[in-house]
Amino acid sequence: MSRENGRPDAGASDAGEQLALIREAVRETKTERAKPRTWRGAELAAELPVARVLVDKGLVHLDRYFDYAVPAAMDQEAQPGVRVRVRFGAGEKGGRREGGKLVSGFIVERVAESDYRGVLAPVAQVLSSERVLTPELLALCRSVADRYAGTLADVVQLAVPPRRARAEAKPSPAPLPPNPPPEPGSWERYGAGAGFLAALTRGDAPRAVWTALPGATWPQELARAAAAALAGGRGALVVVPDGRAAARVDAALGELIGAGRHVLLTADAGPEERYRRWLAVSRGAVRAVVGTRAAMFAPVADLGLVALWDDGDASHSDPHAPQPHAREVLIQRSVHERAGFLLGGLSCTVEAAQLVETGWARPLTAEREVVRAAAPLVRTVGDGDEARDAAARAARLPTMAWQVVREGLQRGPVLIQVPRRGYAPRLACERCRTPARCRACAGPLEARDAGELCCAWCGRPESDWHCSECGGARLRAQVVGARRTAEELGRVFPAVPVRTSGRDHVLATVPGAPALVVSTPGAEPVAEGGGYAAALLLDGWALLGRPDLRAGEEALRRWLGAAALVRGQVEGGTVAVIAEPTLRPVQALVRWDPVGHAVRELAERAELGFPPVSRMASVAGRGEDVTELLRSAELPVEAEVLGPVPLPVPDPGRPRRPGDPPPGEQWERALVRVRPGQGAALAAALKAARAARLVKREGEAVRVRIDPPDLG
């Protein structure tokens, strides 16, 4: 690959200079290698005077290394893996490269000669002698960038945290000797659980998809798996969805192996402290990491185990380019570093089921008798069932669900899961459940304090609403928020304390005394004293009715997450779910069979050619730009293009998210589907097409995402 000395930022330079640099790069392949020369005859390093630098520019057409000369004064510090500052985008003047902006980068290697035939600019500054970009981490980042049609610079930015000089100045503690192997403990409830831990201790690389039993023991089980890898003299990495889960696993691992043997990597620690802990891992002072999504790149030495908890959680998918998923990154690490792999959760995704079906991993489950003893009793009630008494009607609950709550409060706290936070409800037709929308702007209608209808977007009152689908005139709350649900239940049970847990205020634990705990999915606190006495899962149709390929899988995952906090059936734990009893996810919840649900979902995906059986890419942008990119891309043979189709315009009331179109623009999206084994070719073709468009300055930017999670 030809290398050049740098070029200006595409957003700041003119098109002529960009084209000139591209032509120059092509000419370089036909010239003899030149020894490096620097400005004003500066003395160069005696050995390996050329540094190949990864410049911190995430533009797809600049996804390569650039050569710089190493001055003799920097010879000792300018080693592979260190951070540097270089002049990027220098121009020619009098036969020399001059000017250009100072940008950050990493030295990836030192070589004796450069492919570039001109005058090499010198490395301007070595920011730190700390080797943060190790060869293993660089190889992982390159692999992830290729898989997701991204740039190496973007992935390295995700993998290496920003520098904090004070953290680098502090020495890391000396590594501690390994602990003895842990006892299997609750892993003995799983048929092959003890054998899995033994294989990790021996230094093997077992791969398992683990369906955890309900209850609060999964953090201790993850900790035992990590401790088994450490006992074998290797490292361990555990990635969980959020800070609450990370804190639970961190506490369990600290209790098991003692202090100073692992670190917790989460955003809550703050930039400097997090970087200090990351350096301890990079320097080999500690060999075990527990953390959230960004920890998937943690540079653990001699990795023996990578573990991921609850891979269906959306927080495992990084919103920043190229949007890698933690599951796929850890799979690559397991293969490249010959480490054990553990994918665990209360539920089971179709991707996890495919790993087992293909034989790449083995199932790690408990016998049905053990599952039935640990799981609560699940009762179903249709959303349309009418309450037979005034108290149940006041709480908007069918009679059976109200009875579950009332009986549960006699024995302990009761969990109420509500699909959304907040207070103001969205309204829908009572007969056909078509959302009620404004006739002027199509915004959602809501009920104000006086009971009057008005539009949530434009504020226009609606005095005579009728359903556009069935002509009905009666409305119902489409989904009532957590705060309003708490108020209504508080009026029905006035002597019982009511607590809420949601995005703005998430509770970690609640006391074991009788109380109503109203929570949104994923924010459910753990009940002390053995768990909740009962749980009520409201508005199940709202989760199942989402226009998303994963609606059923996601609804079941959220229900299982809440129901697993309830006491087992032998202890009287009961869960009531308000949803159509005949639907597949509801039946999977009743039987507590997430694996069976995932296997059936995978079979249907195979028939329809949907991921993960196939590989798919999303191409979004202005309609003409999407069409032109797909026309110019050299897609794999038999690639199927679906669309493009218009994307829905985001609600103006919510904050912008990564991937949203610019305000006022109508975007379209096309899906490109290929058969298994062609994913790498698809990613390479789309990346090359994007690079060519950027070089030619054709049209607007087009966003490409490999394996998009939302195909609704």
Salt bridges, closest charged atoms under 4 A:
GLU4 OE1 - ARG64 NH2 3.40
ASP9 OD2 - LYS57 NZ 3.14
GLU24 OE2 - ARG97 NH2 3.14
ASP63 OD2 - ARG142 NH2 2.81
ASP63 OD2 - LYS687 NZ 2.35
ASP67 OD1 - ARG52 NE 3.35
ASP75 OD1 - ARG110 NH2 2.65
GLU92 OE2 - ARG97 NE 3.62
GLU109 OE2 - ARG52 NH1 3.30
ASP115 OD2 - ARG3 NH1 3.18
ASP115 OD1 - ARG33 NE 3.04
GLU130 OE1 - ARG283 NH2 2.79
ASP146 OD1 - ARG142 NH2 3.29
GLU168 OE1 - ARG163 NE 2.82
ASP204 OD2 - ARG202 NH2 2.94
GLU221 OE2 - ARG189 NH2 2.76
ASP250 OD1 - HIS262 NE2 2.58
GLU272 OE1 - ARG166 NH2 2.77
GLU273 OE2 - ARG276 NH2 2.35
GLU273 OE2 - ARG277 NE 2.94
ASP302 OD1 - ARG234 NE 3.35
ASP302 OD2 - ARG287 NH2 3.40
ASP310 OD2 - ARG557 NH1 2.79
ASP311 OD2 - ARG327 NH1 2.85
ASP313 OD2 - ARG557 NH1 3.78
ASP318 OD2 - ARG293 NE 3.24
ASP318 OD1 - HIS320 ND1 3.08
GLU328 OE1 - ARG147 NH2 3.45
GLU328 OE2 - ARG327 NE 2.95
GLU337 OE2 - ARG333 NE 3.00
GLU351 OE2 - ARG550 NH2 2.35
GLU369 OE2 - ARG372 NH2 3.86
ASP383 OD2 - ARG433 NH2 2.97
ASP383 OD2 - ARG476 NH2 3.53
GLU430 OE1 - ARG474 NE 3.35
GLU446 OE1 - ARG426 NH1 3.39
GLU446 OE2 - ARG448 NE 3.27
GLU462 OE2 - ARG439 NH2 2.50
GLU462 OE1 - ARG460 NH1 3.37
ASP464 OD1 - HIS466 ND1 3.54
GLU488 OE1 - ARG396 NE 2.50
GLU488 OE2 - ARG484 NE 3.22
ASP504 OD2 - ARG421 NH1 3.70
ASP548 OD2 - ARG546 NH1 3.81
GLU553 OE2 - ARG550 NH1 3.05
GLU554 OE2 - ARG557 NH2 2.90
GLU554 OE2 - ARG558 NE 2.81
GLU601 OE2 - ARG584 NH1 3.01
GLU604 OE2 - ARG584 NH2 2.57
GLU624 OE2 - ARG622 NE 3.57
ASP625 OD2 - ARG622 NE 2.89
ASP625 OD1 - ARG693 NH2 3.24
GLU628 OE2 - ARG631 NH2 2.38
GLU638 OE1 - ARG675 NH1 2.63
GLU640 OE1 - ARG673 NH2 2.70
ASP660 OD2 - ARG654 NH1 2.96
ASP707 OD2 - ARG147 NH1 2.84
ASP707 OD1 - ARG615 NE 3.23
